[in-house]
Amino acid sequence: MDAIAIEIERVSEGQRFVTRLLSDAHATPVPLASQRLAQPVPAVGDEGSVGQAGE
């Protein structure tokens, strides 16, 4: 009987944790696409591009 109570408490704690994560994520505003800053994308063959080290 104690094992069942422990498992129920464990599941309940997990539900509280996930609910808090989701509510915190929902409360954080996400900027609109028009408000985001554009980041340049390096062209293939540019110096310093990823995967070109040591050439």
ROTORSE-622254 format. One record per atom (N, C-alpha, C): atom name; residue in three letters; x, y, z; residue number from 1. Coordinates in Angstrom, 3 decimals. Layout:
N
+------+------+----------+----------+----------+-----+
| atom | type |     east |    north |       up | seq |
+------+------+----------+----------+----------+-----+
|   CA |  ALA |        X |        Y |        Z | NUM |
...
+------+------+----------+----------+----------+-----+
This chain:
55
+------+------+----------+----------+----------+-----+
| atom | type |     east |    north |       up | seq |
+------+------+----------+----------+----------+-----+
|    N |  MET |    0.817 |   -1.191 |    0.000 |   1 |
|   CA |  MET |    0.000 |    0.000 |    0.000 |   1 |
|    C |  MET |    0.862 |    1.257 |    0.000 |   1 |
|    N |  ASP |    1.976 |    1.239 |    0.745 |   2 |
|   CA |  ASP |    2.871 |    2.395 |    0.772 |   2 |
|    C |  ASP |    3.510 |    2.630 |   -0.591 |   2 |
|    N |  ALA |    3.819 |    1.549 |   -1.313 |   3 |
|   CA |  ALA |    4.439 |    1.676 |   -2.630 |   3 |
|    C |  ALA |    3.502 |    2.394 |   -3.603 |   3 |
|    N |  ILE |    2.215 |    2.120 |   -3.515 |   4 |
|   CA |  ILE |    1.239 |    2.786 |   -4.384 |   4 |
|    C |  ILE |    1.173 |    4.274 |   -4.058 |   4 |
|    N |  ALA |    1.160 |    4.609 |   -2.789 |   5 |
|   CA |  ALA |    1.110 |    6.016 |   -2.376 |   5 |
|    C |  ALA |    2.354 |    6.765 |   -2.849 |   5 |
|    N |  ILE |    3.500 |    6.126 |   -2.784 |   6 |
|   CA |  ILE |    4.743 |    6.759 |   -3.232 |   6 |
|    C |  ILE |    4.697 |    7.001 |   -4.736 |   6 |
|    N |  GLU |    4.205 |    6.028 |   -5.491 |   7 |
|   CA |  GLU |    4.120 |    6.186 |   -6.947 |   7 |
|    C |  GLU |    3.130 |    7.282 |   -7.329 |   7 |
|    N |  ILE |    2.007 |    7.363 |   -6.637 |   8 |
|   CA |  ILE |    1.018 |    8.418 |   -6.910 |   8 |
|    C |  ILE |    1.627 |    9.781 |   -6.630 |   8 |
|    N |  GLU |    2.355 |    9.909 |   -5.537 |   9 |
|   CA |  GLU |    3.019 |   11.175 |   -5.215 |   9 |
|    C |  GLU |    4.058 |   11.520 |   -6.269 |   9 |
|    N |  ARG |    4.804 |   10.524 |   -6.752 |  10 |
|   CA |  ARG |    5.826 |   10.754 |   -7.778 |  10 |
|    C |  ARG |    5.192 |   11.261 |   -9.071 |  10 |
|    N |  VAL |    4.094 |   10.642 |   -9.494 |  11 |
|   CA |  VAL |    3.403 |   11.067 |  -10.714 |  11 |
|    C |  VAL |    2.830 |   12.470 |  -10.533 |  11 |
|    N |  SER |    2.261 |   12.736 |   -9.368 |  12 |
|   CA |  SER |    1.693 |   14.057 |   -9.097 |  12 |
|    C |  SER |    2.766 |   15.134 |   -9.148 |  12 |
|    N |  GLU |    3.923 |   14.854 |   -8.579 |  13 |
|   CA |  GLU |    5.025 |   15.817 |   -8.602 |  13 |
|    C |  GLU |    5.484 |   16.073 |  -10.035 |  13 |
|    N |  GLY |    5.531 |   15.033 |  -10.851 |  14 |
|   CA |  GLY |    5.890 |   15.195 |  -12.260 |  14 |
|    C |  GLY |    4.887 |   16.062 |  -13.004 |  14 |
|    N |  GLN |    3.620 |   15.877 |  -12.729 |  15 |
|   CA |  GLN |    2.589 |   16.697 |  -13.368 |  15 |
|    C |  GLN |    2.708 |   18.156 |  -12.951 |  15 |
|    N |  ARG |    2.981 |   18.402 |  -11.676 |  16 |
|   CA |  ARG |    3.159 |   19.789 |  -11.213 |  16 |
|    C |  ARG |    4.361 |   20.432 |  -11.899 |  16 |
|    N |  PHE |    5.450 |   19.669 |  -12.029 |  17 |
|   CA |  PHE |    6.658 |   20.184 |  -12.655 |  17 |
|    C |  PHE |    6.405 |   20.553 |  -14.116 |  17 |
|    N |  VAL |    5.762 |   19.663 |  -14.872 |  18 |
|   CA |  VAL |    5.495 |   19.920 |  -16.290 |  18 |
|    C |  VAL |    4.528 |   21.092 |  -16.445 |  18 |
|    N |  THR |    3.520 |   21.160 |  -15.595 |  19 |
|   CA |  THR |    2.565 |   22.268 |  -15.647 |  19 |
|    C |  THR |    3.268 |   23.595 |  -15.418 |  19 |
|    N |  ARG |    4.190 |   23.625 |  -14.455 |  20 |
|   CA |  ARG |    4.940 |   24.855 |  -14.183 |  20 |
|    C |  ARG |    5.822 |   25.223 |  -15.373 |  20 |
|    N |  LEU |    6.481 |   24.243 |  -15.987 |  21 |
|   CA |  LEU |    7.316 |   24.520 |  -17.159 |  21 |
|    C |  LEU |    6.485 |   25.106 |  -18.297 |  21 |
|    N |  LEU |    5.336 |   24.504 |  -18.546 |  22 |
|   CA |  LEU |    4.490 |   24.982 |  -19.630 |  22 |
|    C |  LEU |    3.936 |   26.372 |  -19.347 |  22 |
|    N |  SER |    3.570 |   26.644 |  -18.112 |  23 |
|   CA |  SER |    3.030 |   27.968 |  -17.796 |  23 |
|    C |  SER |    4.120 |   29.025 |  -17.848 |  23 |
|    N |  ASP |    5.341 |   28.680 |  -17.445 |  24 |
|   CA |  ASP |    6.458 |   29.625 |  -17.545 |  24 |
|    C |  ASP |    6.796 |   29.903 |  -18.999 |  24 |
|    N |  ALA |    6.782 |   28.888 |  -19.834 |  25 |
|   CA |  ALA |    7.085 |   29.060 |  -21.251 |  25 |
|    C |  ALA |    5.994 |   29.888 |  -21.922 |  25 |
|    N |  HIS |    4.764 |   29.699 |  -21.496 |  26 |
|   CA |  HIS |    3.650 |   30.453 |  -22.077 |  26 |
|    C |  HIS |    3.707 |   31.912 |  -21.656 |  26 |
|    N |  ALA |    4.208 |   32.200 |  -20.474 |  27 |
|   CA |  ALA |    4.271 |   33.566 |  -19.967 |  27 |
|    C |  ALA |    5.383 |   34.370 |  -20.627 |  27 |
|    N |  THR |    6.398 |   33.699 |  -21.193 |  28 |
|   CA |  THR |    7.508 |   34.386 |  -21.838 |  28 |
|    C |  THR |    7.078 |   34.806 |  -23.236 |  28 |
|    N |  PRO |    7.069 |   36.123 |  -23.511 |  29 |
|   CA |  PRO |    6.643 |   36.569 |  -24.833 |  29 |
|    C |  PRO |    7.674 |   36.198 |  -25.901 |  29 |
|    N |  VAL |    7.192 |   35.798 |  -27.062 |  30 |
|   CA |  VAL |    8.050 |   35.463 |  -28.193 |  30 |
|    C |  VAL |    7.973 |   36.626 |  -29.174 |  30 |
|    N |  PRO |    9.127 |   37.172 |  -29.588 |  31 |
|   CA |  PRO |    9.075 |   38.300 |  -30.518 |  31 |
|    C |  PRO |    8.492 |   37.891 |  -31.868 |  31 |
|    N |  LEU |    7.789 |   38.808 |  -32.494 |  32 |
|   CA |  LEU |    7.247 |   38.555 |  -33.817 |  32 |
|    C |  LEU |    8.385 |   38.471 |  -34.817 |  32 |
|    N |  ALA |    8.128 |   37.818 |  -35.941 |  33 |
|   CA |  ALA |    9.160 |   37.663 |  -36.968 |  33 |
|    C |  ALA |    9.674 |   39.032 |  -37.422 |  33 |
|    N |  SER |    8.807 |   40.032 |  -37.482 |  34 |
|   CA |  SER |    9.227 |   41.361 |  -37.916 |  34 |
|    C |  SER |   10.093 |   42.064 |  -36.877 |  34 |
|    N |  GLN |   10.088 |   41.593 |  -35.635 |  35 |
|   CA |  GLN |   10.876 |   42.205 |  -34.572 |  35 |
|    C |  GLN |   12.218 |   41.521 |  -34.374 |  35 |
|    N |  ARG |   12.422 |   40.380 |  -35.013 |  36 |
|   CA |  ARG |   13.679 |   39.658 |  -34.860 |  36 |
|    C |  ARG |   14.737 |   40.269 |  -35.760 |  36 |
|    N |  LEU |   15.981 |   40.241 |  -35.308 |  37 |
|   CA |  LEU |   17.082 |   40.742 |  -36.114 |  37 |
|    C |  LEU |   17.540 |   39.656 |  -37.071 |  37 |
|    N |  ALA |   17.760 |   40.032 |  -38.308 |  38 |
|   CA |  ALA |   18.242 |   39.075 |  -39.298 |  38 |
|    C |  ALA |   19.714 |   38.789 |  -39.040 |  38 |
|    N |  GLN |   20.094 |   37.538 |  -39.176 |  39 |
|   CA |  GLN |   21.479 |   37.119 |  -39.005 |  39 |
|    C |  GLN |   22.029 |   36.721 |  -40.372 |  39 |
|    N |  PRO |   23.210 |   37.233 |  -40.748 |  40 |
|   CA |  PRO |   23.778 |   36.852 |  -42.046 |  40 |
|    C |  PRO |   24.171 |   35.375 |  -42.060 |  40 |
|    N |  VAL |   23.990 |   34.763 |  -43.186 |  41 |
|   CA |  VAL |   24.355 |   33.360 |  -43.369 |  41 |
|    C |  VAL |   25.596 |   33.337 |  -44.252 |  41 |
|    N |  PRO |   26.702 |   32.733 |  -43.779 |  42 |
|   CA |  PRO |   27.918 |   32.723 |  -44.590 |  42 |
|    C |  PRO |   27.737 |   31.872 |  -45.843 |  42 |
|    N |  ALA |   28.301 |   32.354 |  -46.950 |  43 |
|   CA |  ALA |   28.234 |   31.609 |  -48.207 |  43 |
|    C |  ALA |   29.244 |   30.474 |  -48.181 |  43 |
|    N |  VAL |   29.007 |   29.462 |  -48.978 |  44 |
|   CA |  VAL |   29.924 |   28.333 |  -49.065 |  44 |
|    C |  VAL |   31.249 |   28.844 |  -49.624 |  44 |
|    N |  GLY |   32.347 |   28.479 |  -48.960 |  45 |
|   CA |  GLY |   33.666 |   28.898 |  -49.406 |  45 |
|    C |  GLY |   34.179 |   30.152 |  -48.724 |  45 |
|    N |  ASP |   33.352 |   30.826 |  -47.907 |  46 |
|   CA |  ASP |   33.825 |   31.996 |  -47.170 |  46 |
|    C |  ASP |   34.852 |   31.577 |  -46.143 |  46 |
|    N |  GLU |   35.825 |   32.444 |  -45.889 |  47 |
|   CA |  GLU |   36.805 |   32.146 |  -44.844 |  47 |
|    C |  GLU |   36.099 |   32.074 |  -43.499 |  47 |
|    N |  GLY |   36.547 |   31.137 |  -42.675 |  48 |
|   CA |  GLY |   35.994 |   31.010 |  -41.338 |  48 |
|    C |  GLY |   34.679 |   30.274 |  -41.288 |  48 |
|    N |  SER |   34.242 |   29.709 |  -42.398 |  49 |
|   CA |  SER |   32.978 |   28.987 |  -42.353 |  49 |
|    C |  SER |   33.172 |   27.668 |  -41.615 |  49 |
|    N |  VAL |   32.100 |   27.110 |  -41.128 |  50 |
|   CA |  VAL |   32.132 |   25.900 |  -40.334 |  50 |
|    C |  VAL |   32.641 |   24.747 |  -41.187 |  50 |
|    N |  GLY |   33.527 |   23.943 |  -40.625 |  51 |
|   CA |  GLY |   34.032 |   22.766 |  -41.311 |  51 |
|    C |  GLY |   35.229 |   23.028 |  -42.200 |  51 |
|    N |  GLN |   35.697 |   24.262 |  -42.263 |  52 |
|   CA |  GLN |   36.815 |   24.618 |  -43.126 |  52 |
|    C |  GLN |   38.091 |   24.858 |  -42.349 |  52 |
|    N |  ALA |   38.119 |   24.534 |  -41.066 |  53 |
|   CA |  ALA |   39.276 |   24.816 |  -40.228 |  53 |
|    C |  ALA |   40.500 |   24.040 |  -40.698 |  53 |
|    N |  GLY |   41.657 |   24.728 |  -40.747 |  54 |
|   CA |  GLY |   42.923 |   24.081 |  -41.043 |  54 |
|    C |  GLY |   43.194 |   23.897 |  -42.514 |  54 |
|    N |  GLU |   42.386 |   24.446 |  -43.383 |  55 |
|   CA |  GLU |   42.644 |   24.288 |  -44.821 |  55 |
|    C |  GLU |   43.376 |   25.475 |  -45.367 |  55 |
+------+------+----------+----------+----------+-----+
